Each structure stands twice: as structure tokens, then as C-alpha cells.
Amino acid sequence: MNPPRIIDPVRSAHVGGLSQPDHSDDEINLIELLSILVRSKFTIMFFCVIAMSGGVAVSYLLPQRWTSSAELIIPQATQLQGMDKMLAALEVLDIQSDISPGSLLSEFMRNFDAYNLREKYLVSTDYFKQLSKNKANTPEMRHRLINAILQGNISSRSSLQDKAANQKEYLYYDVTFSAENPVVARDLLQGYINYVTTVVEDDVYHRLRYQVEMRKSQAIGKYNFDSARAETAYRINLERLQYALEIAKAAGLQKPSWSHGSSNQDDPDFPVTLGADGLDRKLKIVESLKTPTVLNADLQNRHLYIEKINELNIDKLIFQPFKYMRAPMVPLQRDAPKRSLIVLLSALAGLIAGCGYVLLNTAMKQHRLTTDR
């Protein structure tokens, strides 16, 4: 007979799975980690100092970016003094131009945003010539350098695009130019504004000359056509007078018929009632006229109009198609690189790297101790 088996309740509880296993080896002790980091604070600080030094060096090696800006509005009378007299002279001659302060500002901005004008101006500057010495040895590299500069360094923005941020009631434009030097950025912006202004002046000058030439051509054409018609009427009038004179002589009418108290209904083509003497005198007067325009007021006025247009001298116009609300100035604050931000991020990266190094080094030491046992 087998003896009864004694069951250990503690052992049976472990075997039956009634108690949870001990996971103390798998838990992370935050206090222990913090104590490790505090003990290695000088190592972590060393990483931070190295990272910050690298950040400072990188911030000085990165290309700088300074942006100069200006604010332009519709030109006033002061800016248009160079063309007021010309426009007034055109209005006297009934030559209508489509030039207005608003149209001048719009034309200026269209030219300011034109890529081909930006490229022409850029390649003519000393700034680009200096950059292209070492960076644009081939046409392809030169084209890439031009695109790189023009893509983000010249910009314009209208107040119509910024209504949420600005509630100004008048129309204005913000124009900017960025460069690696604050003075250069100001000079480039001012130079490009002056360049576009010259382009607008040339466009307006040639437009006005075209309008004047077109109006003069029309006036001369109409004058020549009406002069030819008047010449034809003049010759026909002479022939009719000669025929009327012959008829009056044949009829024996030497004196005007109404001089003796009689009145006759005359032929409009051959007015013989003037009599031979009257017709002969009229014929001599008409023949003495060198041109048929002498007694034609309309043709005389047209001839005077052509003379006034010929006397109109359209010189080179000098005006400003905008008014400065803020002229280009040397920027006081750098856009890039943000050195304080770079140094701060470098310090954060150094802190993370230092903490990681300390924890990894501690873990490797503990692993070696465990392996050695």
C-alpha cells in the first residue's frame, strides 16, 4: 500500500499558474537612468558643446540671405510732371491716349514681373558677373545660376493678394530683392526698379509717337483726298463759267439781267444772268486762284491741323510710373541663415547624441559584466 502524497500548496500554486511570474528584469528604472545621465553630465555637455560649435561653424559657412523691399502706389502729379505738357498738347489736337496713373503702375508691375527683363537686368549687373566667374563656366551652368537667382530672389505682391492681413483701402505693391549682402540687396532692388522705369518710359514714348504718326497719316490722307475733290470741283467750275460766258455773249447779255429791274430764274450749271461782263470778271478771279483750297475753310483748317502735328515734338519722356510709400533700404535683419535657431537645434542634437552615447556605453558595460559571470 502506497503512502499518501503530501502536496505543497506553494509549489502547486506555481505549477498551476496561479501566481504571476516576476518581470522585474524587464522593467526600465527611470530613476536609475536619470542617475546615470547625471553622473555623466560632463560627457553630455561635451557632446552639446561640440554640436553647438559645429552649428556655429555651419551657420557662418552657409550663404547669407538679406532682403530689401519697397512699397509702390499709383503715381501722383509730382511723379508725372515730365509728361503732363505732352499729354495736354495731344489733347488739344484731339489725340486721345490711354495713359493714366493706374495704367502706368500696372504696366510697371507687368514689366517688373517679366522673366526676360529680370534676366536682362541680372546679367548686366556686377553682382552676377562676380558670381558667374567661378560658378558659370559653361552656358548650362550659367543658365542654372540665372534660374537659381531669379526663382526666389525677386518677387512682387499686390495688396489684392493680402486682404486678410492688410485692410488698406488703396492699391499698393510690395517688391523685394534678396542677395548675400544687405547693401547689395538694396542696390539690386533700386537698380531693377530704375531699369523697369526706363523700359516703361520707352514703351510710353514709342506708343505716343505711334499714335501721333497714325493721326498725322490719317489727317494727311483725308486732306489729300479732299484736296483732289476740291481740284476736280474747281476745274468743273471753270468750264461751266467759260460755257456760261459764251452763252451770255451769244445771247447778247453784256450786263447782269437784274440790273434793269428784271429777274430771271437762272440755270444753275450756266449762270448767264450775270452777263458777259460779270461772267468774264468772275472767270478771271477764279483763274487767279492758284489752288482750290484758298477759299475752302475746311481744307484750310485741315492744313493748319497738319502743320500743328508736324510742329509737335515728342521728346524722350522722363517720369516715374509709381510713388514710393517705402523706398528701398538696407535691410537690418538677415533672412537666412537663422544662427540662433541653428545653434539651438545643434545643441538639442548634441544633447540627444550625448544621452544616447552614455546610455549605450552603460548598457554595453553591463552586458560585458553579465557575460563574464
C-alpha positions as CSV (number, residue, x, y, z in Angstrom):
1,M,0.0,0.0,0.0
2,N,1.4,3.3,-1.1
3,P,1.9,6.1,1.4
4,P,-0.2,9.2,0.9
5,R,1.4,12.1,-1.1
6,I,1.8,15.4,0.6
7,I,1.0,18.3,-1.7
8,D,3.0,21.6,-1.2
9,P,0.4,24.4,-1.7
10,V,3.1,26.9,-2.6
11,R,4.6,24.7,-5.2
12,S,1.2,23.7,-6.6
13,A,0.3,27.4,-6.9
14,H,3.4,28.0,-9.0
15,V,2.9,24.9,-11.1
16,G,-0.8,25.6,-11.6
17,G,-0.1,29.1,-12.9
18,L,-2.0,30.8,-10.1
19,S,0.8,33.3,-9.4
20,Q,2.3,35.8,-12.0
21,P,6.0,35.5,-13.0
22,D,8.4,38.1,-11.8
23,H,9.2,40.7,-14.6
24,S,11.5,42.9,-12.5
25,D,14.3,42.2,-15.0
26,D,12.3,43.6,-18.0
27,E,11.2,46.9,-16.4
28,I,13.0,50.2,-17.0
29,N,14.0,52.0,-13.9
30,L,13.8,55.8,-14.8
31,I,15.4,56.9,-11.6
32,E,18.4,54.7,-12.4
33,L,18.6,56.1,-16.0
34,L,18.4,59.7,-14.7
35,S,21.2,58.9,-12.2
36,I,23.3,57.5,-15.0
37,L,22.8,60.7,-17.1
38,V,23.5,62.9,-14.1
39,R,26.7,61.1,-13.3
40,S,27.8,61.5,-17.0
41,K,26.7,65.2,-17.3
42,F,30.2,66.3,-18.3
43,T,30.2,63.8,-21.2
44,I,26.8,65.0,-22.3
45,M,27.9,68.6,-22.0
46,F,30.9,67.8,-24.2
47,F,28.6,66.5,-26.9
48,C,26.5,69.6,-26.7
49,V,29.5,71.9,-26.9
50,I,30.8,70.0,-29.9
51,A,27.4,70.1,-31.6
52,M,26.9,73.8,-30.9
53,S,30.4,74.6,-32.3
54,G,29.6,72.7,-35.4
55,G,26.3,74.6,-35.7
56,V,28.0,77.9,-35.4
57,A,30.6,76.9,-38.0
58,V,27.8,75.8,-40.4
59,S,25.8,79.0,-39.8
60,Y,28.8,81.0,-40.9
61,L,29.6,78.7,-43.9
62,L,26.0,78.8,-45.2
63,P,25.3,81.6,-47.8
64,Q,23.6,84.6,-46.2
65,R,20.3,86.0,-47.4
66,W,19.3,89.6,-47.0
67,T,16.1,91.0,-48.5
68,S,15.4,94.6,-49.4
69,S,11.8,95.7,-50.0
70,A,9.9,98.7,-51.3
71,E,6.2,99.6,-51.4
72,L,4.8,101.3,-54.5
73,I,1.4,103.0,-55.1
74,I,-0.3,104.8,-58.0
75,P,1.8,107.9,-59.1
76,Q,0.7,111.4,-58.3
77,A,1.0,114.7,-60.1
78,T,4.6,115.1,-58.8
79,Q,5.7,111.9,-60.5
80,L,4.1,112.7,-63.8
81,Q,5.3,116.2,-64.4
82,G,7.6,115.1,-67.2
83,M,4.7,114.1,-69.4
84,D,1.8,116.5,-68.4
85,K,2.7,119.0,-71.1
86,M,2.9,116.3,-73.7
87,L,-0.5,114.8,-72.8
88,A,-2.0,118.3,-72.8
89,A,-0.6,119.1,-76.3
90,L,-2.1,115.8,-77.5
91,E,-5.5,116.5,-76.1
92,V,-5.5,119.9,-77.9
93,L,-5.0,118.0,-81.2
94,D,-7.7,115.5,-80.3
95,I,-5.2,112.7,-80.0
96,Q,-6.5,110.5,-77.2
97,S,-4.0,108.4,-75.3
98,D,-4.9,105.5,-73.0
99,I,-2.3,106.7,-70.4
100,S,-3.5,107.1,-66.8
101,P,-1.8,106.9,-63.4
102,G,-3.3,103.5,-62.8
103,S,-2.3,102.1,-66.2
104,L,1.3,103.3,-65.7
105,L,1.6,101.4,-62.4
106,S,0.0,98.3,-63.9
107,E,2.4,98.5,-66.8
108,F,5.3,98.9,-64.5
109,M,4.4,95.8,-62.5
110,R,3.8,93.8,-65.7
111,N,7.4,94.6,-66.7
112,F,8.7,94.1,-63.2
113,D,7.4,90.5,-63.2
114,A,8.6,89.8,-66.8
115,Y,11.2,87.0,-66.6
116,N,13.1,88.2,-69.7
117,L,13.6,91.7,-68.2
118,R,14.7,90.2,-64.9
119,E,17.3,88.1,-66.8
120,K,18.5,91.0,-68.9
121,Y,18.9,93.2,-65.8
122,L,20.6,90.5,-63.8
123,V,23.3,89.5,-66.4
124,S,24.2,93.2,-66.7
125,T,24.9,93.7,-63.0
126,D,28.4,93.4,-61.4
127,Y,26.8,91.2,-58.8
128,F,26.1,88.5,-61.4
129,K,29.4,88.9,-63.2
130,Q,31.2,88.3,-59.9
131,L,29.1,85.2,-59.1
132,S,29.5,83.8,-62.6
133,K,33.3,83.9,-62.6
134,N,33.6,80.6,-60.7
135,K,30.1,79.2,-60.9
136,A,29.2,79.6,-64.6
137,N,32.0,78.2,-66.7
138,T,29.5,76.7,-69.3
139,P,26.3,78.0,-70.9
140,E,24.3,75.3,-69.0
141,M,25.8,76.3,-65.6
142,R,25.2,80.0,-66.5
143,H,21.6,79.2,-67.2
144,R,21.2,77.3,-64.0
145,L,22.8,80.1,-62.0
146,I,20.4,82.6,-63.5
147,N,17.4,80.4,-62.7
148,A,18.6,79.8,-59.2
149,I,18.9,83.6,-58.6
150,L,15.6,84.6,-60.3
151,Q,13.4,81.8,-58.8
152,G,13.4,83.0,-55.2
153,N,15.3,86.3,-55.0
154,I,13.0,88.7,-56.9
155,S,9.3,88.9,-56.0
156,S,6.3,91.2,-56.0
157,R,3.0,91.0,-54.1
158,S,-0.2,93.1,-54.6
159,S,-2.4,94.3,-51.8
160,L,-5.2,92.5,-53.5
161,Q,-3.4,89.2,-52.6
162,D,-3.1,90.2,-48.9
163,K,-6.6,91.5,-47.9
164,A,-6.8,89.2,-44.9
165,A,-3.6,90.6,-43.4
166,N,-3.9,94.2,-44.5
167,Q,-7.0,96.3,-44.7
168,K,-5.6,99.3,-46.5
169,E,-8.1,100.8,-48.9
170,Y,-5.6,101.9,-51.6
171,L,-3.8,99.6,-54.1
172,Y,-0.1,99.0,-53.4
173,Y,2.6,96.6,-54.4
174,D,5.5,95.2,-52.3
175,V,8.6,94.4,-54.3
176,T,11.6,92.6,-52.9
177,F,15.1,91.6,-54.0
178,S,17.4,89.2,-52.0
179,A,21.2,88.9,-52.0
180,E,24.0,87.7,-49.9
181,N,24.8,91.2,-48.7
182,P,22.4,93.8,-47.3
183,V,23.8,96.7,-49.3
184,V,23.9,94.7,-52.5
185,A,20.3,93.7,-51.9
186,R,19.2,97.3,-51.7
187,D,21.3,98.3,-54.7
188,L,19.9,95.4,-56.8
189,L,16.3,96.3,-56.0
190,Q,16.9,100.0,-56.6
191,G,18.7,99.3,-59.9
192,Y,16.0,96.9,-61.1
193,I,13.2,99.5,-60.3
194,N,15.2,102.1,-62.3
195,Y,15.7,99.7,-65.1
196,V,12.0,98.8,-65.3
197,T,11.1,102.5,-65.1
198,T,13.3,103.2,-68.2
199,V,11.5,100.4,-70.0
200,V,8.1,101.9,-69.2
201,E,9.3,105.3,-70.3
202,D,10.5,103.9,-73.6
203,D,7.2,102.0,-74.1
204,V,5.1,105.1,-73.5
205,Y,7.3,107.2,-75.7
206,H,7.0,104.8,-78.7
207,R,3.3,104.4,-78.1
208,L,2.7,108.1,-78.2
209,R,4.9,108.5,-81.3
210,Y,2.9,105.7,-82.9
211,Q,-0.4,107.4,-82.1
212,V,0.8,110.8,-83.4
213,E,2.1,109.3,-86.6
214,M,-1.1,107.4,-87.1
215,R,-3.2,110.5,-86.6
216,K,-0.9,112.5,-88.8
217,S,-1.2,109.9,-91.6
218,Q,-4.9,109.9,-91.3
219,A,-5.1,113.7,-91.4
220,I,-2.8,113.9,-94.5
221,G,-4.7,111.2,-96.2
222,K,-8.0,112.9,-95.7
223,Y,-6.5,116.3,-96.7
224,N,-5.1,114.9,-99.9
225,F,-8.4,113.2,-100.8
226,D,-10.5,116.3,-100.1
227,S,-7.9,118.5,-102.0
228,A,-8.3,116.2,-105.0
229,R,-12.1,116.5,-104.8
230,A,-11.8,120.3,-104.5
231,E,-9.4,120.4,-107.5
232,T,-12.0,118.4,-109.5
233,A,-14.8,120.8,-108.5
234,Y,-12.5,123.8,-109.3
235,R,-11.9,122.6,-112.9
236,I,-15.6,121.9,-113.5
237,N,-16.5,125.3,-112.2
238,L,-14.0,126.9,-114.6
239,E,-15.5,125.0,-117.5
240,R,-19.0,126.0,-116.5
241,L,-18.1,129.6,-116.3
242,Q,-16.5,129.5,-119.7
243,Y,-19.6,127.9,-121.2
244,A,-21.8,130.4,-119.4
245,L,-19.7,133.3,-120.8
246,E,-20.0,132.0,-124.3
247,I,-23.8,131.6,-123.9
248,A,-24.1,135.2,-122.5
249,K,-22.2,136.6,-125.4
250,A,-24.3,134.7,-127.9
251,A,-27.5,135.9,-126.2
252,G,-26.2,139.5,-126.2
253,L,-26.3,139.8,-122.4
254,Q,-23.5,142.1,-121.7
255,K,-24.7,143.4,-118.3
256,P,-26.4,141.5,-115.4
257,S,-30.1,140.9,-116.3
258,W,-31.4,142.0,-112.9
259,S,-29.7,145.4,-113.2
260,H,-32.7,146.7,-115.2
261,G,-35.3,145.7,-112.6
262,S,-35.9,142.3,-114.2
263,S,-35.4,139.0,-112.6
264,N,-34.9,135.6,-114.3
265,Q,-34.6,132.1,-112.9
266,D,-31.0,131.3,-113.9
267,D,-29.6,127.9,-115.0
268,P,-27.5,126.5,-112.0
269,D,-25.0,125.0,-114.4
270,F,-24.6,128.1,-116.6
271,P,-25.5,131.3,-114.7
272,V,-25.8,133.6,-117.7
273,T,-27.8,136.2,-115.8
274,L,-24.5,137.7,-114.6
275,G,-24.0,138.9,-118.2
276,A,-20.8,138.7,-120.2
277,D,-19.1,141.3,-118.1
278,G,-19.9,139.7,-114.8
279,L,-19.0,136.2,-116.0
280,D,-15.8,137.4,-117.5
281,R,-14.8,139.1,-114.3
282,K,-15.7,136.1,-112.2
283,L,-13.8,133.8,-114.5
284,K,-10.6,135.9,-114.2
285,I,-11.0,135.9,-110.4
286,V,-11.4,132.1,-110.2
287,E,-8.5,131.6,-112.6
288,S,-6.3,133.8,-110.5
289,L,-6.6,131.4,-107.6
290,K,-3.5,129.3,-107.6
291,T,-5.0,126.5,-105.5
292,P,-8.7,125.5,-105.0
293,T,-8.1,125.5,-101.2
294,V,-7.7,129.2,-100.9
295,L,-11.4,129.8,-100.4
296,N,-12.1,126.4,-98.7
297,A,-12.2,126.9,-95.0
298,D,-12.4,123.2,-94.2
299,L,-9.3,122.4,-96.2
300,Q,-7.5,125.4,-94.7
301,N,-8.3,124.1,-91.2
302,R,-7.1,120.6,-92.1
303,H,-3.9,122.1,-93.4
304,L,-3.4,124.0,-90.2
305,Y,-4.1,120.8,-88.2
306,I,-1.3,119.0,-90.1
307,E,1.1,121.9,-89.5
308,K,0.4,121.7,-85.8
309,I,1.0,118.0,-85.7
310,N,4.3,118.5,-87.6
311,E,5.3,121.1,-85.0
312,L,4.6,118.6,-82.2
313,N,8.0,117.4,-80.9
314,I,7.8,114.3,-78.8
315,D,11.0,114.2,-76.8
316,K,12.2,111.5,-74.5
317,L,9.8,111.3,-71.6
318,I,11.1,111.2,-68.1
319,F,8.6,110.3,-65.4
320,Q,8.0,107.9,-62.5
321,P,5.2,105.4,-63.1
322,F,4.7,104.9,-59.3
323,K,5.1,106.7,-56.0
324,Y,7.2,105.3,-53.2
325,M,5.4,104.6,-49.9
326,R,8.6,102.9,-48.8
327,A,11.8,103.3,-50.8
328,P,14.4,100.5,-51.0
329,M,16.5,100.5,-47.8
330,V,19.4,98.4,-46.5
331,P,17.8,95.5,-44.5
332,L,18.6,95.4,-40.8
333,Q,17.7,91.8,-40.2
334,R,19.1,88.7,-42.0
335,D,16.6,86.3,-43.5
336,A,18.9,83.3,-43.5
337,P,20.7,81.5,-42.0
338,K,19.0,81.8,-38.6
339,R,22.1,81.3,-36.5
340,S,20.3,81.2,-33.1
341,L,17.9,78.6,-34.4
342,I,20.8,76.5,-35.9
343,V,22.7,76.7,-32.7
344,L,19.7,75.7,-30.7
345,L,18.9,72.8,-32.9
346,S,22.6,71.8,-32.8
347,A,22.6,71.9,-29.0
348,L,19.5,69.7,-28.9
349,A,21.1,67.2,-31.3
350,G,24.2,67.2,-29.2
351,L,22.1,66.6,-26.1
352,I,20.3,63.6,-27.7
353,A,23.6,62.2,-29.1
354,G,25.3,62.6,-25.7
355,C,22.5,60.9,-23.8
356,G,22.4,58.1,-26.3
357,Y,26.1,57.6,-26.1
358,V,26.1,57.5,-22.3
359,L,23.2,55.0,-22.1
360,L,24.6,52.8,-24.9
361,N,28.0,52.8,-23.2
362,T,26.4,51.8,-19.8
363,A,24.4,49.1,-21.4
364,M,27.4,47.6,-23.1
365,K,29.4,47.6,-19.9
366,Q,26.5,45.8,-18.0
367,H,26.3,43.3,-20.9
368,R,30.1,42.5,-20.6
369,L,29.8,42.1,-16.8
370,T,26.9,39.6,-17.3
371,T,28.8,37.7,-20.0
372,D,31.9,37.5,-17.8
373,R,30.0,35.8,-15.0
